[in-house]
Amino acid sequence: MKQRKFRKPLIALTLAVGSLAAPLVESQAQGSPTLATPATIAARVRAAGVTDINVRNRTDGGVVVRGRLQGRKFVVDIPPGWQGPAALFARGYNFPGMPMTVPKDLVDLSGKEDPWGGFPTQIYKQGYAVGQTIYDKTGVAVESGTVNNVRLKRVLDQLGATRVLMTGESMGGNIALSVIDHNPGMFVGAFTACAIADNWSDEVGTVMDMRAVYNYFTTNTKYALPGSKDLNHNALNPVAPSWLSPIKVLYAGVQLSRTLKPVNKMFADAQRNPNGQAAQLIVNIASAAGSKPDAGSFTWRLLLASFGADDVRETYGGNIYSNREKIYHADGLSDAENSTLNLKIGRMDANPAAVEKANQWHASTGQMTTPTISMHNRYDALVPYSQETGLQRKVSLAGNDANLLELAVPGKQGAVILSKQQGYMHCGFTPEQVQYEVGLADQWARTKQKAEIKPEYLP
């Protein structure tokens, strides 16, 4: 693999701005320090190149800063009496065809609507300012996510951040790892959750195997997916044609629902008749695809495979996964039936140049110099735990175990997206688990000491 390079001028400017900015508080004769006025905050971020600035007070005494960096929207929530710790929370995958926006507020202290799994809110509760930016594209956006988060780090520095964590979940976790890998020394620490922690080729393989196996077993049944069966392309296009652009969000939602309709019917039929065709199909598909036989795993993997194939090829310049030599096996089939499965299943080939680019943006190298905590469900509906073990193996081989702390938690079940079914979740963490990881990251950043973890979190 080629030696990775990072943007030295950008890093130098970031560090320089950070070293010059004063704390964003105004001293009081009595009581806790208060935040600077919105006008002062606006002047600070304007100096970092921010446009379309909007600063408003939060009801808890904090401040919300919104604006654009080189046209990309961002939001930063600053807690009352802020003393300088900050974090960036990298957003995850956004389906092609769906709009990419930053929330009006990253933090919800009411507990009624806790966005992003509660991570930004918990970070904020620890006294950290927390920020998020959109990227240049939807779909797989690791390169853009890396660049845009480094830009937002400049804003935090201009606001007076004293120590900054890089964080994220799912694809955002992969972006967080990319940021610290390409920019060593920029952040005091990092943490990820349910991340594509090792590499994209294996993750694409996870979802494409499900699509290939599902297509094979449901051929000529009422459970077949609509659209193309070619693994090199989307099943359906989630991006609305130009003449439907006014309803592009509705269009994308309809396409997603169309894809899941036969899947939802399969699981509903299996519940009604546990010995029927649908139930047997679920067992065979799960066995051959290496999945649990549950609606969450089927749904998440089929959605990404059906609507992300074109984006992966366009992003990396070709396919990054090959199943050409893969031998599929379903435990419930005879040897002859498994032979037929492997003869007729859809196949795809990887492009070596595309794989190399996917490894740059981003596969783990093990060269982990930033203290990092990585939390993963032992079973995740979309991103397998093998991503976590792959990261650990590379870090260990590189002799950097001292900079990685891994947390393993049980898989969690809940409502399945666009379905009435229950199943395993992607990024299924409890509030207590979120609080625990954020607390460990804060402790490590403050004390410079790697913490001992509770037995129930041991990998």
N, C-alpha and C positions, 0 to 999 in steps of 0.2 A: 504494500500500500504506500502511496506517495506520502511524503512528510507533509503534514497539514500546516497551512499558513493562516495567520490571522491578520486583521487590518491594523497594523501598528499605528498609523496616524490617528485612527479613530480611538484606539485605546489610550494613546498619549494625551489626546484632547480630553477624554473622559477623566483620566486621572488628574490632569491639570485643573480642570474645572472643579472637581471634587475637593482638591486641596485648597482652593481659594475661597470656597463658599463658607459663610458663617452659619451657625445654627439658626433655624427658622423659628425662634421664640423671642418674645419680648419680656424682659424681666419685670416682675412685680415686687413691690416693697414687701408685701405679705402674700403668703399662699403659693400655689404652684405657678410655674411660668405659663404664659398664654401664647398662642400662635400669633404670628405676625398678621397684619391686616390683609384682606384679599388683594388690595392694590400692591402691597409689597411682594406678595407671593407671585402675582401676575408679572411684575417686573423681573423677578428672579427667573421664571421659566422663559420669559421672552428673550432673555440673554442666552438661553440655551437653544434658541432657534424655533421656539414654539409659536404657532399661529393659532387663530380662532380660539383664543384663551377664554375660559369661563371658570371662575373661582366662586364657590358658594360655601356658606357655613353649614355644617352638619348640626343636627339637633343635640348631639352629645358634646358639642364644643369643638369638634374636629372640623376639617375642611376637605372639600372635594375639588380637585383640580382636573379640568378636562381641556383638551386642545388637540392640535395636530403637529406631528413631527414629519416633515417632508411629505405632507399630505395624509399621513396615517393617524387615525384617531387613537387617543389613549385616555386613560383615567388614572388618577392617583388619589387614594384616600389617606389623609393624614390625621392621626389621632390627636386628641387634646393634650396639650403639654408635651408635645413631641420632643424627644431628646436626641434623635438622629438615626436610630436603627431603621432599616428599610428593606423591602423585598420586592422583587418582580415575580409575578405569577404568570407564567406563559400559558396562553389559552391553548385548547386542544383542537382536534380535527373539526373542520367545518365542511359539511357536505357541499360539493360543487352544486351550484344553482341556488344555494341558500345565502342570504346576506350575511356579511361579517360585520358585526357591530361590537362596540364596547358597552357594557351595561351602564345605566345611569349612575349606579353606585355599586362598587365591588363588594361592599360590606353590608350585611344585614344583621343588626343587633337584636332585632325583634324575634328572630328564630322562625318567622313565618315563611320566608322565602330566602333560603340560604344558597346563593349561587356557587357554582364550581365546587360542590361537595363540602362547602363550609371552610375550605382552606384559607381564602383571603380574609374571612371574618375572624378566624382564629389567629391568623398572623397579626391582624389589627389589634386584637385583644391583648396581645403580648407587648403592645406599645410600638409596633412597627408601622411605618407608612407602607402602603402596598399599592403597586401599580400594575397595569396591564395595557398592552397595545395590540392593535390588529396587525395583520400581515399584508403582503402585496397580493396574495392569492388565497383562494379556498383550497380544500383538499390537502395534500401533503405539502407543507410549507415550512420545512425545517430550515432551509437556507434563509428565506425571508424572515422567519421567526427569530433566527439567531441575530441577523443584522438589526432588526427593529427593536429587539430587547436591549441590545447594546446601546442603541440610540437613546432609549428611554432611561438607561442607567445614567446618561449624561444629565438628564433632567433631575433625577434624584440627587445627584452630586451637586447640582446648582442650587437645589433646595437646602443643602447642608447635611446630606446623609453622612453618617459616620461609619457605618458598616452595612453592607448590602448582601442579602441572600438572593440566590437565583433558584426559583422553584417552578413547579409545574406538574400537571398530571396528564396521563395518556400521551398523545403526541406532544403536549406541552412539556411533559417530563423528558422526552427525547430532545426537545429544543433546549431545555435547561442543561442537559448533559452536553449538548453541542456547544452552547455558549461557554461553559467553563472549560471545555476541551480546547476550543479555538482561542480562548482568551484567558490563559492561566494567570492567576494572581489578581484578576479584576474583582472577584467576589470573595468574601470571607468564608462563605459556605454555600451549600445547596441542599435541597431535598426534592425528591420526586415521589410520585404515587402512581401505581398501575402504569408505569412508563414502558414504552418500547425501548427498553434499557440497553439491549444488545445490538440488534440490527433490523433494518426494514425488510430485507429479503425474506427472513424467516417469518416476519409478521404477515407480509403479503402472501407467503405460502400457506399460512394458517387459514386465511379467509378464502384464497383461491381453491384450496383443497376442498373446503366445504362446498363452494359453488360447483366445482367439477363433480363431486360425489352426489350432491343433491340433484343436479341435472341428469345424471345417469339413472339414478333410481326412480325418479319421477317422470321419466319419459313416457308419454302416452297415458298419463294419469291426470286427474283433475287437480293435482297438487303441483304440476309443473310451473316454473317461473315464467312470466311473460317476457317477450323480447328475445334478444340474441342469446344463443348458447355458446358463442365464440368467447373463450376465456381471454382473448386479447383485447376485447372491447367491453364496454358497459352493456348490461342487459337492456336497460332503458336509459335515455338521456335525461338527466335531471335539470339541464339548463334549458330554459324556455326559449323558443325562437323569438326573434326581435319583435314580431308583431304581437307577442303575448307578454312583452316585458312589463307592462303595468301590473300583471298578476303573476310575476315570476316566482314569488314565494309560494303562492297557492299551487302553481304548476309543479314545482319541485315536490311539494308535499303530496300531491296526487300521485306522482310517479313513485315516490317511496311507498305509499299506501298500496298501490297496484302490485308492487313487488311482494309485499308481505301478505297480501290477501290469501294466496294459496297456502302459505306457510301457517298462517293463523288457522285456516280451515283444517289443515292436517292435524294440528295439535288439539283442536276442538273435537274432531272426529275420533282421535285416539282416546280422549277422555271419555267420550260416550261409549266407545267399544274398545276396551283394552286388548282385545284379541283380534282386532280387525286389520285391514290393509294399512291404514295410516299408522297404527302403533308399530307394526312390523317395519314399515319404511323408516320410521324415526330411529329404531334400534339399528338397522343396517347402515343408515347414513351416518349416525354418530360413530359407530364402530369403525367404518372405513375412513372417516374424516378425522378421527382422533379427538372427538368431542364428547361431552356429556350429552345424553339424550334429552335436552331441555330446551324450552322455547327461547330463552335468553341467548344461549350460544348460537342457535340457528339464526335468530333474527339479526344479531349484531354482525356476525360473520358474512351472512348473505347480503346485508345492506352495503357493507364496505366493498365486498367483491363485485356486487352488481352495479354500483355507482362510482367506484373509484378506479376501475381498471384503466380507463382512458387517461385520467389525471396522472396516474403513476407513470404511464408511458410518456406523456407530454412533459412531466416534471423532470424525469431522469433520462429521457431520450431513448426509451425502450423498456421492455419488460425486465424486472429484476429478480424474477423467480422462474425456475424451470421444474416441471414435473415430468419431463420427458422420460427419465429413468426410474421414476418412483413406482414402487410396487404397492398397490392399495390392497387391503385385506379387510373383509367384514367377517367377524366371527360366526355369524349365522349362515354364511354361504358355504356351499361345497367347494372343493378344489376347482371343479369345472366352472362353477358359477363365478368364482373369484378370477379365474383366467379370462372369462368373458368380460368381467368388469374391467380388467386391465387392458383388454384389447379394444374396447369401445369407448372408454372414458375420454373426455376432452383433454387435450394436452396443450402445453405452451412452452416456449423456450426463452431463456434469459439472454439479454444482450450484455456482453462483458463490460463495455464502456458504461452502460447504464448502471450496472452493479457497482462499478468503481465510484460513480458519482453518488449513488445511494450510500455507499460506505463513508464518503466524505460528509454527506448531510443526511443521516449521521449514524455511523456504527461505532460502538465503544472500542477503544484501543487499549484500555487498561492503564493509560498514562494519566491517572487521576491524582492531581496535585491539590485540588480543592476539597476540603472536608465535606463529604456528601452522605446523606441519609436517603435510602431508597426503600419504600414500602410497597408491598404487592400482596394481593390476595393469592392464597395457595391455589385457588381456581378462579380465573377471571373469564367471563364470557367471550371476550374479544382478544385480549393480550395475554398469552399463556405465561405461567410462572417460569417457564424455560428462558424467557427474556431476562429474568432476574438472575438465574443461575449462570447464564452466559456472561452477564456483566461481572458477576463475582469471580468467575473463572479467569477472565482476562485481567482483572485488577490484581488478583492473587499472583498470576504468572508474572506480572510486571513488578511485583514486590510492593504494591501500594495498598495493602490491606488496612494500614493504619488510617487511611483517608476514606474508607467506606464502611458504613454501618447499615446493615440490612434488617428490615422488619418484615416478618411474614405473619399474615393474619388469615383467618378462615375466609373462604368464599361466602358471599352474601347473596341471598335471594330476595327478589322484590318484583314489582310490576315491570313488565316488559314493554319497551317502547312500541307505540302504535299497535298495541295488542291488549286483549283482555286476559292474557296468560300471566302466570307467575314463572319466574326462572332466575337463573344466575345473572348477576349484574356485572357490568363493566365499571371498575372503580367503585366497588361496593364497600365503603368504609363507614364505620359508626362514628358519631361525634367524639366519642372517647378516644378512638384510634387517631382521628385527625388531630385532636388536642395533644395527644402523646407525641406524635411525630414533630409537630410544630414546636412543642416545648423542648424536645431533645435538640432540635436544630438551633433554637435560641441559646440553650445552655452551652452547646459546643462553640457557637460563635462568641459568646461572652467569656467563657473560661479557657478556651483553646484546648480543652480536654475532651477526649472521646468518652462518651458516657457508657456505662453498663446498662444493658437493656433488660426489661422484665422477661422472665422465662417464657411467658405466653407469646412473646413476639420473636422468639428465636427462630431462625430459618430451619 
